[in-house]
């Protein structure tokens, strides 16, 4: 059975900023190709906006740019979906409510609470000690 892992914008950006090898660590945690990363179309939109947002620090804009390159890398396979919601968080919450057992990679506490109200089976990926991706309940 392939495990679906929804990647949230802040999780991707944090991995890039902290030089965490996201897909390599996911391979270690779940086994090579035993999981399917899920990325919302809206996440690409968010990253593109951040990349071009002049009032952000250069490091923030560069992190968004590197995140886009990481996702567009030909070696990275993921399921691209449209959350049909202008808000990424709302889209992720609806997707998890409809899709049973799923893992959400996010650092957003409010989003975690919102998701757990709808689906208690969801597990989360978080980052520990600024270098390790860990599975939590």
Buried (B, 14 or more C-beta within 10 A) or exposed (E): EEBBBBBBBBBBBBBBBEEBEBBEBBBEBBEEEEBBBBBBEBBBEBBEEBBEEEEBEEEBBBBBBBBBEBBEEEEEEBEEBEBEBEEBBBBBBBBBBEBEEBBBBBBBEEBBEBBBEEBEEBEBBBBEEEEEBEEEE
